[in-house]
Amino acid sequence: MDNSLIFRKQAITAILLLSSFALSPVFALSIEHPAEEKAKTRVKDLRQILQNNSLQIPADHKSIYGVTGDLNFDGKEDVVIVSKKGDACFLLIYFQENKDRSFRKVFEKSDLLESTEPFFGPLGFTGIPEISNNVLKISFEFSGGSGATFYEYKARWDKKDTFRLIGYTYHQIGCTVGEETQCIGEKTDINFSTRKMIRNKKACQFPANYVIPTLTEVSGQLDEPECELIKK
């Protein structure tokens, strides 16, 4: 982002090249910082959420980000909170239980999100949760030197009382900046519902015995499963 004029020039170059590579538009966030502005609004909303609901995070945690939305298909607004305890960054999920707006914690994980200070550092953002159509999305973006990386988890609450992955996206580009800028990019999209992965426009199918991971089982970037190339 704005560490230096050289870094900014390289980052913007990488971002523009990413756009031409048909990668995620989220990379464009690195230029105008809308994610950071959005987070400031969400933090204000979070204070209101905590004030208006019978919801208390652990006393030794500091809440820094939060979103609300229905995650377990009961029509009630649940709460997702990112908090910090010491050097660890936590993802906390609470389900709304009753009409009196009491909540039950159903998920806590400390090694899914990168621990950075500040939360929106000069190299991007880490672990931004969103809720859309009962799906929890957690996005990560990093820009540094002459490259950029974006990945996102999508998870849905299932009948086994856990968040199981339904999708994963990974976009990465690295550039050599000189008289001629050369970039190499990778793009992976996984649909766990159909058990298919598209990597650099090549599709493959997971084996029938592949066990779809839960949000509890992943940390950082996902290890891509082995799969068989689909012949056209």
MIDOSE-1310 file (N, C-alpha, C; in nm, 2 decimals, decimal comma, always signed):
residues 232
mdns	+0,08/-0,12/+0,00/+0,00/+0,00/+0,00/+0,09/+0,13/+0,00; +0,10/+0,20/+0,12/+0,16/+0,33/+0,12/+0,30/+0,33/+0,19; +0,36/+0,21/+0,20/+0,49/+0,21/+0,27/+0,59/+0,30/+0,21; +0,59/+0,31/+0,08/+0,69/+0,40/+0,01/+0,63/+0,41/-0,14
lifr	+0,69/+0,52/-0,21/+0,65/+0,54/-0,34/+0,68/+0,42/-0,43; +0,80/+0,36/-0,41/+0,84/+0,24/-0,49/+0,74/+0,13/-0,46; +0,72/+0,10/-0,33/+0,63/-0,01/-0,30/+0,49/+0,01/-0,36; +0,44/+0,14/-0,35/+0,31/+0,17/-0,40/+0,30/+0,15/-0,55
kqai	+0,40/+0,19/-0,62/+0,41/+0,17/-0,77/+0,41/+0,03/-0,80; +0,48/-0,06/-0,73/+0,49/-0,20/-0,76/+0,35/-0,26/-0,72; +0,29/-0,22/-0,61/+0,17/-0,29/-0,57/+0,06/-0,26/-0,67; +0,05/-0,13/-0,71/-0,05/-0,09/-0,81/-0,03/-0,16/-0,94
tail	+0,10/-0,17/-0,98/+0,13/-0,25/-1,10/+0,08/-0,39/-1,09; +0,11/-0,45/-0,98/+0,06/-0,59/-0,96/-0,09/-0,60/-0,96; -0,15/-0,51/-0,90/-0,30/-0,51/-0,89/-0,36/-0,49/-1,03; -0,31/-0,40/-1,11/-0,36/-0,38/-1,24/-0,34/-0,51/-1,33
llss	-0,23/-0,57/-1,31/-0,20/-0,69/-1,38/-0,29/-0,81/-1,34; -0,33/-0,81/-1,21/-0,42/-0,91/-1,16/-0,55/-0,89/-1,22; -0,60/-0,76/-1,24/-0,73/-0,74/-1,30/-0,73/-0,80/-1,45; -0,62/-0,78/-1,52/-0,61/-0,83/-1,65/-0,60/-0,98/-1,65
fals	-0,56/-1,04/-1,54/-0,55/-1,19/-1,53/-0,69/-1,24/-1,49; -0,79/-1,16/-1,48/-0,93/-1,20/-1,44/-0,93/-1,26/-1,30; -0,85/-1,19/-1,21/-0,85/-1,24/-1,07/-0,95/-1,16/-0,99; -0,95/-1,18/-0,86/-1,06/-1,12/-0,78/-1,05/-0,97/-0,77
pvfa	-1,16/-0,90/-0,78/-1,16/-0,76/-0,77/-1,12/-0,71/-0,63; -1,12/-0,80/-0,53/-1,08/-0,76/-0,40/-0,94/-0,70/-0,40; -0,85/-0,74/-0,49/-0,72/-0,68/-0,49/-0,72/-0,53/-0,51; -0,83/-0,48/-0,58/-0,84/-0,33/-0,60/-0,85/-0,26/-0,46
lsie	-0,89/-0,33/-0,36/-0,90/-0,27/-0,23/-0,77/-0,21/-0,18; -0,66/-0,26/-0,23/-0,53/-0,22/-0,18/-0,50/-0,07/-0,21; -0,57/-0,01/-0,31/-0,54/+0,12/-0,35/-0,61/+0,23/-0,27; -0,74/+0,21/-0,25/-0,82/+0,32/-0,19/-0,86/+0,28/-0,04
hpae	-0,82/+0,17/+0,01/-0,85/+0,13/+0,15/-0,99/+0,12/+0,19; -1,09/+0,09/+0,10/-1,23/+0,08/+0,14/-1,25/-0,03/+0,25; -1,16/-0,13/+0,25/-1,18/-0,24/+0,35/-1,16/-0,18/+0,49; -1,06/-0,09/+0,50/-1,03/-0,03/+0,63/-1,14/+0,06/+0,67
ekak	-1,19/+0,14/+0,58/-1,31/+0,23/+0,61/-1,43/+0,15/+0,65; -1,45/+0,04/+0,58/-1,56/-0,05/+0,61/-1,55/-0,11/+0,75; -1,43/-0,14/+0,78/-1,40/-0,20/+0,92/-1,43/-0,10/+1,03; -1,40/+0,03/+1,01/-1,43/+0,13/+1,11/-1,58/+0,14/+1,13
trvk	-1,66/+0,13/+1,03/-1,80/+0,13/+1,04/-1,85/+0,00/+1,12; -1,79/-0,11/+1,08/-1,83/-0,24/+1,15/-1,79/-0,23/+1,30; -1,68/-0,17/+1,33/-1,64/-0,16/+1,47/-1,74/-0,08/+1,55; -1,79/+0,02/+1,49/-1,89/+0,10/+1,56/-2,02/+0,02/+1,57
dlrq	-2,05/-0,06/+1,47/-2,17/-0,14/+1,47/-2,15/-0,25/+1,58; -2,03/-0,30/+1,60/-2,00/-0,40/+1,69/-2,03/-0,35/+1,84; -1,98/-0,23/+1,86/-2,01/-0,17/+2,00/-2,16/-0,17/+2,02; -2,24/-0,13/+1,92/-2,38/-0,13/+1,93/-2,44/-0,27/+1,95
ilqn	-2,38/-0,37/+1,88/-2,43/-0,51/+1,89/-2,41/-0,56/+2,04; -2,29/-0,53/+2,09/-2,26/-0,57/+2,23/-2,35/-0,50/+2,33; -2,38/-0,38/+2,30/-2,46/-0,30/+2,40/-2,61/-0,35/+2,39; -2,66/-0,38/+2,27/-2,80/-0,42/+2,25/-2,83/-0,56/+2,28
nslq	-2,74/-0,65/+2,30/-2,76/-0,79/+2,32/-2,70/-0,84/+2,44; -2,75/-0,95/+2,49/-2,70/-1,02/+2,61/-2,58/-1,10/+2,56; -2,48/-1,03/+2,52/-2,36/-1,10/+2,46/-2,24/-1,05/+2,52; -2,16/-1,13/+2,58/-2,03/-1,09/+2,64/-1,92/-1,18/+2,59
ipad	-1,82/-1,12/+2,53/-1,70/-1,20/+2,49/-1,61/-1,22/+2,61; -1,52/-1,31/+2,61/-1,43/-1,34/+2,72/-1,37/-1,21/+2,77; -1,36/-1,20/+2,90/-1,31/-1,07/+2,97/-1,17/-1,03/+2,92; -1,09/-1,13/+2,89/-0,95/-1,10/+2,85/-0,93/-1,08/+2,70
hksi	-1,04/-1,07/+2,63/-1,04/-1,05/+2,48/-1,08/-0,90/+2,45; -1,02/-0,85/+2,35/-1,05/-0,72/+2,30/-1,12/-0,73/+2,16; -1,25/-0,70/+2,15/-1,32/-0,71/+2,03/-1,28/-0,60/+1,93; -1,25/-0,64/+1,80/-1,20/-0,54/+1,71/-1,29/-0,54/+1,58
ygvt	-1,37/-0,64/+1,56/-1,45/-0,64/+1,44/-1,57/-0,74/+1,46; -1,68/-0,70/+1,39/-1,80/-0,79/+1,41/-1,90/-0,77/+1,30; -1,97/-0,88/+1,27/-2,08/-0,88/+1,17/-2,20/-0,96/+1,23; -2,32/-0,93/+1,18/-2,43/-1,01/+1,22/-2,50/-1,07/+1,10
gdln	-2,58/-1,17/+1,12/-2,66/-1,24/+1,01/-2,70/-1,38/+1,05; -2,79/-1,43/+0,98/-2,84/-1,57/+1,01/-2,75/-1,68/+0,96; -2,69/-1,76/+1,05/-2,60/-1,86/+1,00/-2,66/-2,00/+1,02; -2,76/-2,02/+1,10/-2,81/-2,16/+1,12/-2,96/-2,17/+1,08
fdgk	-3,00/-2,09/+0,99/-3,13/-2,10/+0,92/-3,25/-2,09/+1,01; -3,24/-2,01/+1,12/-3,36/-2,00/+1,21/-3,42/-1,86/+1,20; -3,37/-1,78/+1,11/-3,42/-1,65/+1,10/-3,38/-1,54/+1,20; -3,29/-1,58/+1,29/-3,24/-1,49/+1,39/-3,10/-1,44/+1,36
edvv	-3,07/-1,32/+1,40/-2,94/-1,27/+1,37/-2,83/-1,32/+1,47; -2,74/-1,39/+1,41/-2,62/-1,44/+1,49/-2,51/-1,34/+1,48; -2,40/-1,36/+1,56/-2,30/-1,27/+1,57/-2,16/-1,33/+1,55; -2,08/-1,28/+1,46/-1,94/-1,32/+1,44/-1,85/-1,21/+1,48
ivsk	-1,75/-1,24/+1,57/-1,67/-1,14/+1,62/-1,52/-1,18/+1,60; -1,44/-1,09/+1,56/-1,29/-1,10/+1,56/-1,24/-1,03/+1,69; -1,16/-1,10/+1,77/-1,11/-1,04/+1,89/-0,96/-1,08/+1,90; -0,89/-1,00/+1,99/-0,75/-1,03/+2,02/-0,73/-1,06/+2,17
kgda	-0,64/-1,15/+2,19/-0,60/-1,18/+2,33/-0,45/-1,20/+2,32; -0,38/-1,10/+2,37/-0,24/-1,10/+2,36/-0,20/-1,09/+2,22; -0,11/-1,18/+2,17/-0,07/-1,18/+2,03/-0,16/-1,27/+1,94; -0,26/-1,33/+2,00/-0,35/-1,42/+1,92/-0,47/-1,35/+1,87
cfll	-0,52/-1,38/+1,75/-0,64/-1,33/+1,69/-0,74/-1,44/+1,69; -0,86/-1,41/+1,74/-0,97/-1,52/+1,76/-1,09/-1,49/+1,67; -1,15/-1,60/+1,62/-1,28/-1,59/+1,55/-1,38/-1,65/+1,65; -1,48/-1,57/+1,69/-1,58/-1,61/+1,78/-1,72/-1,61/+1,71
iyfq	-1,80/-1,71/+1,73/-1,93/-1,71/+1,66/-2,03/-1,75/+1,77; -2,14/-1,66/+1,77/-2,25/-1,68/+1,87/-2,38/-1,69/+1,80; -2,46/-1,79/+1,84/-2,60/-1,81/+1,78/-2,70/-1,75/+1,88; -2,79/-1,67/+1,82/-2,90/-1,61/+1,90/-3,00/-1,73/+1,94
enkd	-3,03/-1,74/+2,07/-3,11/-1,85/+2,12/-3,26/-1,82/+2,13; -3,29/-1,71/+2,20/-3,43/-1,68/+2,23/-3,47/-1,54/+2,19; -3,60/-1,51/+2,21/-3,65/-1,38/+2,18/-3,59/-1,28/+2,27; -3,54/-1,32/+2,39/-3,47/-1,22/+2,48/-3,33/-1,18/+2,44
rsfr	-3,30/-1,24/+2,32/-3,17/-1,21/+2,25/-3,05/-1,26/+2,34; -3,07/-1,37/+2,40/-2,95/-1,44/+2,46/-2,88/-1,51/+2,35; -2,75/-1,54/+2,38/-2,66/-1,60/+2,28/-2,58/-1,71/+2,34; -2,55/-1,81/+2,25/-2,47/-1,93/+2,28/-2,34/-1,93/+2,19
kvfe	-2,23/-1,94/+2,25/-2,11/-1,95/+2,17/-2,09/-2,09/+2,11; -2,08/-2,10/+1,98/-2,07/-2,22/+1,91/-1,94/-2,25/+1,84; -1,86/-2,15/+1,83/-1,73/-2,16/+1,76/-1,63/-2,06/+1,82; -1,50/-2,12/+1,84/-1,39/-2,03/+1,88/-1,26/-2,09/+1,82
ksdl	-1,19/-2,01/+1,75/-1,06/-2,06/+1,69/-0,96/-1,95/+1,68; -0,84/-1,98/+1,72/-0,74/-1,88/+1,73/-0,63/-1,89/+1,62; -0,63/-2,00/+1,54/-0,52/-2,01/+1,44/-0,57/-2,00/+1,30; -0,69/-1,95/+1,28/-0,74/-1,93/+1,14/-0,70/-1,80/+1,09
lest	-0,70/-1,69/+1,18/-0,67/-1,56/+1,14/-0,53/-1,53/+1,17; -0,47/-1,44/+1,08/-0,33/-1,40/+1,10/-0,34/-1,29/+1,22; -0,24/-1,30/+1,30/-0,23/-1,20/+1,41/-0,14/-1,09/+1,37; -0,20/-0,97/+1,35/-0,13/-0,85/+1,31/-0,17/-0,73/+1,39
epff	-0,09/-0,64/+1,40/-0,12/-0,51/+1,47/-0,07/-0,40/+1,39; -0,15/-0,30/+1,34/-0,30/-0,31/+1,36/-0,36/-0,41/+1,27; -0,49/-0,43/+1,30/-0,56/-0,53/+1,22/-0,56/-0,51/+1,07; -0,57/-0,39/+1,03/-0,55/-0,36/+0,89/-0,41/-0,29/+0,88
gplg	-0,32/-0,37/+0,85/-0,18/-0,33/+0,84/-0,14/-0,27/+0,70; -0,02/-0,23/+0,69/+0,02/-0,17/+0,56/+0,03/-0,27/+0,45; +0,02/-0,40/+0,48/+0,03/-0,50/+0,37/-0,10/-0,57/+0,34; -0,21/-0,51/+0,39/-0,34/-0,57/+0,35/-0,42/-0,60/+0,48
ftgi	-0,53/-0,68/+0,46/-0,61/-0,71/+0,58/-0,61/-0,86/+0,59; -0,65/-0,90/+0,72/-0,64/-1,05/+0,75/-0,77/-1,09/+0,82; -0,84/-1,18/+0,76/-0,95/-1,24/+0,83/-1,07/-1,16/+0,84; -1,13/-1,11/+0,73/-1,25/-1,02/+0,73/-1,37/-1,11/+0,72
peis	-1,46/-1,13/+0,82/-1,57/-1,21/+0,81/-1,69/-1,14/+0,75; -1,77/-1,21/+0,67/-1,90/-1,15/+0,62/-2,00/-1,27/+0,62; -2,13/-1,23/+0,63/-2,24/-1,33/+0,63/-2,33/-1,29/+0,51; -2,35/-1,39/+0,42/-2,44/-1,37/+0,31/-2,51/-1,50/+0,27
nnvl	-2,65/-1,49/+0,27/-2,73/-1,61/+0,24/-2,69/-1,73/+0,33; -2,68/-1,71/+0,46/-2,65/-1,81/+0,56/-2,51/-1,87/+0,54; -2,42/-1,81/+0,46/-2,29/-1,85/+0,44/-2,19/-1,76/+0,51; -2,09/-1,81/+0,58/-1,99/-1,73/+0,64/-1,87/-1,73/+0,55
kisf	-1,83/-1,61/+0,51/-1,71/-1,59/+0,43/-1,60/-1,52/+0,51; -1,48/-1,57/+0,49/-1,36/-1,51/+0,56/-1,26/-1,49/+0,45; -1,23/-1,36/+0,43/-1,13/-1,32/+0,32/-1,00/-1,27/+0,38; -0,90/-1,30/+0,30/-0,76/-1,25/+0,34/-0,70/-1,19/+0,22
efsg	-0,62/-1,08/+0,24/-0,55/-1,02/+0,13/-0,42/-0,97/+0,18; -0,31/-0,99/+0,10/-0,18/-0,95/+0,14/-0,11/-0,89/+0,01; -0,05/-0,78/+0,02/+0,03/-0,72/-0,09/+0,16/-0,68/-0,03; +0,27/-0,72/-0,10/+0,40/-0,69/-0,06/+0,50/-0,70/-0,17
gsga	+0,60/-0,61/-0,17/+0,70/-0,61/-0,27/+0,63/-0,59/-0,41; +0,64/-0,69/-0,49/+0,58/-0,68/-0,62/+0,48/-0,80/-0,65; +0,42/-0,84/-0,54/+0,32/-0,95/-0,55/+0,20/-0,93/-0,46; +0,10/-1,01/-0,48/-0,02/-1,00/-0,40/-0,09/-1,14/-0,39
tfye	-0,16/-1,16/-0,28/-0,22/-1,29/-0,26/-0,36/-1,26/-0,20; -0,46/-1,33/-0,25/-0,60/-1,32/-0,19/-0,65/-1,47/-0,18; -0,71/-1,50/-0,06/-0,78/-1,62/-0,05/-0,90/-1,60/+0,04; -1,00/-1,69/+0,02/-1,13/-1,68/+0,09/-1,19/-1,81/+0,12
ykar	-1,23/-1,83/+0,24/-1,31/-1,95/+0,28/-1,46/-1,92/+0,28; -1,54/-2,02/+0,24/-1,68/-2,01/+0,25/-1,73/-2,13/+0,33; -1,80/-2,11/+0,43/-1,85/-2,22/+0,52/-1,99/-2,21/+0,55; -2,06/-2,32/+0,58/-2,20/-2,32/+0,61/-2,22/-2,42/+0,73
wdkk	-2,31/-2,38/+0,82/-2,35/-2,46/+0,93/-2,42/-2,58/+0,89; -2,38/-2,70/+0,93/-2,45/-2,82/+0,89/-2,52/-2,89/+1,01; -2,58/-3,00/+0,98/-2,66/-3,07/+1,08/-2,58/-3,14/+1,19; -2,45/-3,14/+1,16/-2,36/-3,21/+1,26/-2,30/-3,10/+1,36
dtfr	-2,36/-2,99/+1,36/-2,32/-2,88/+1,45/-2,18/-2,83/+1,43; -2,15/-2,81/+1,30/-2,01/-2,76/+1,27/-2,02/-2,68/+1,14; -1,92/-2,59/+1,12/-1,91/-2,52/+1,00/-1,83/-2,60/+0,90; -1,89/-2,64/+0,79/-1,82/-2,72/+0,69/-1,80/-2,63/+0,57
ligy	-1,68/-2,65/+0,51/-1,64/-2,57/+0,39/-1,73/-2,60/+0,27; -1,78/-2,50/+0,20/-1,85/-2,52/+0,08/-1,77/-2,46/-0,04; -1,67/-2,37/-0,01/-1,60/-2,31/-0,12/-1,47/-2,25/-0,07; -1,37/-2,25/-0,16/-1,24/-2,19/-0,13/-1,19/-2,13/-0,26
tyhq	-1,13/-2,01/-0,25/-1,08/-1,93/-0,36/-0,94/-1,89/-0,32; -0,84/-1,90/-0,42/-0,71/-1,86/-0,40/-0,65/-1,79/-0,52; -0,61/-1,67/-0,51/-0,55/-1,60/-0,62/-0,41/-1,54/-0,58; -0,31/-1,56/-0,66/-0,18/-1,52/-0,63/-0,11/-1,47/-0,75
igct	-0,03/-1,36/-0,74/+0,05/-1,32/-0,85/+0,19/-1,27/-0,80; +0,29/-1,30/-0,87/+0,42/-1,25/-0,84/+0,49/-1,18/-0,96; +0,55/-1,07/-0,94/+0,60/-0,99/-1,06/+0,75/-0,96/-1,04; +0,82/-0,96/-1,15/+0,96/-0,92/-1,15/+0,95/-0,78/-1,22
vgee	+0,98/-0,68/-1,14/+0,97/-0,54/-1,19/+1,11/-0,49/-1,23; +1,12/-0,45/-1,36/+1,24/-0,40/-1,41/+1,21/-0,32/-1,54; +1,30/-0,33/-1,64/+1,27/-0,27/-1,77/+1,14/-0,33/-1,83; +1,13/-0,46/-1,81/+1,01/-0,52/-1,85/+0,95/-0,60/-1,73
tqci	+0,82/-0,56/-1,70/+0,76/-0,63/-1,59/+0,70/-0,76/-1,63; +0,74/-0,87/-1,56/+0,69/-1,00/-1,59/+0,62/-1,06/-1,47; +0,50/-1,11/-1,49/+0,42/-1,16/-1,38/+0,37/-1,30/-1,41; +0,37/-1,38/-1,30/+0,31/-1,51/-1,30/+0,20/-1,52/-1,20
gekt	+0,08/-1,57/-1,24/-0,03/-1,57/-1,15/-0,09/-1,71/-1,14; -0,15/-1,74/-1,03/-0,23/-1,86/-1,01/-0,37/-1,83/-0,96; -0,46/-1,91/-1,01/-0,60/-1,89/-0,96/-0,66/-2,03/-0,94; -0,72/-2,05/-0,82/-0,78/-2,18/-0,78/-0,92/-2,15/-0,72
dinf	-1,02/-2,22/-0,77/-1,15/-2,21/-0,72/-1,20/-2,35/-0,69; -1,24/-2,37/-0,56/-1,29/-2,50/-0,52/-1,44/-2,49/-0,48; -1,52/-2,58/-0,54/-1,66/-2,59/-0,50/-1,68/-2,73/-0,43; -1,68/-2,73/-0,30/-1,69/-2,85/-0,22/-1,83/-2,92/-0,24
strk	-1,93/-2,84/-0,28/-2,06/-2,90/-0,30/-2,06/-2,99/-0,42; -1,99/-2,95/-0,52/-1,98/-3,04/-0,64/-1,86/-3,12/-0,65; -1,77/-3,10/-0,55/-1,64/-3,17/-0,54/-1,55/-3,15/-0,66; -1,55/-3,03/-0,70/-1,47/-2,99/-0,82/-1,38/-2,87/-0,79
mirn	-1,26/-2,88/-0,85/-1,17/-2,77/-0,84/-1,12/-2,72/-0,98; -1,12/-2,59/-1,00/-1,07/-2,53/-1,12/-0,94/-2,46/-1,08; -0,83/-2,50/-1,14/-0,70/-2,44/-1,12/-0,64/-2,40/-1,25; -0,62/-2,27/-1,26/-0,57/-2,21/-1,38/-0,65/-2,26/-1,51
kkac	-0,78/-2,26/-1,49/-0,88/-2,29/-1,60/-0,89/-2,44/-1,63; -0,81/-2,53/-1,55/-0,82/-2,67/-1,57/-0,91/-2,73/-1,45; -1,01/-2,81/-1,49/-1,10/-2,86/-1,39/-1,06/-3,00/-1,35; -1,08/-3,04/-1,22/-1,06/-3,17/-1,18/-1,17/-3,21/-1,07
qfpa	-1,18/-3,34/-1,05/-1,29/-3,40/-0,96/-1,22/-3,46/-0,84; -1,28/-3,44/-0,72/-1,23/-3,51/-0,60/-1,28/-3,65/-0,60; -1,20/-3,74/-0,54/-1,25/-3,88/-0,53/-1,37/-3,89/-0,43; -1,45/-3,99/-0,45/-1,57/-4,01/-0,37/-1,54/-4,02/-0,22
nyvi	-1,43/-4,07/-0,18/-1,40/-4,08/-0,04/-1,33/-3,96/+0,02; -1,32/-3,85/-0,05/-1,26/-3,73/+0,00/-1,36/-3,67/+0,11; -1,30/-3,64/+0,23/-1,38/-3,58/+0,34/-1,37/-3,43/+0,33; -1,48/-3,36/+0,32/-1,47/-3,21/+0,31/-1,44/-3,16/+0,45
ptlt	-1,34/-3,07/+0,45/-1,29/-3,02/+0,58/-1,39/-2,92/+0,65; -1,38/-2,91/+0,78/-1,46/-2,81/+0,85/-1,37/-2,69/+0,88; -1,44/-2,58/+0,92/-1,36/-2,46/+0,95/-1,27/-2,48/+1,07; -1,30/-2,57/+1,15/-1,21/-2,61/+1,27/-1,08/-2,67/+1,22
evsg	-1,08/-2,74/+1,11/-0,97/-2,81/+1,07/-0,87/-2,74/+0,98; -0,90/-2,61/+0,94/-0,82/-2,54/+0,85/-0,75/-2,43/+0,92; -0,63/-2,39/+0,87/-0,56/-2,28/+0,92/-0,47/-2,22/+0,81; -0,48/-2,08/+0,80/-0,41/-2,02/+0,69/-0,46/-2,07/+0,55
qlde	-0,37/-2,07/+0,46/-0,41/-2,12/+0,32/-0,44/-2,27/+0,32; -0,54/-2,31/+0,25/-0,58/-2,45/+0,24/-0,48/-2,53/+0,16; -0,45/-2,65/+0,21/-0,38/-2,74/+0,13/-0,47/-2,80/+0,02; -0,44/-2,78/-0,10/-0,53/-2,82/-0,21/-0,53/-2,97/-0,22
pece	-0,65/-3,03/-0,22/-0,67/-3,18/-0,23/-0,63/-3,23/-0,36; -0,58/-3,36/-0,36/-0,55/-3,42/-0,49/-0,68/-3,45/-0,56; -0,68/-3,43/-0,70/-0,80/-3,46/-0,77/-0,77/-3,50/-0,91; -0,86/-3,57/-0,98/-0,84/-3,62/-1,11/-0,88/-3,53/-1,22
likk	-0,79/-3,50/-1,31/-0,83/-3,40/-1,42/-0,95/-3,45/-1,50; -1,04/-3,36/-1,52/-1,16/-3,39/-1,60/-1,13/-3,37/-1,75; -1,14/-3,48/-1,82/-1,11/-3,47/-1,96/-1,23/-3,41/-2,04; -1,20/-3,33/-2,13/-1,31/-3,27/-2,21/-1,36/-3,36/-2,32
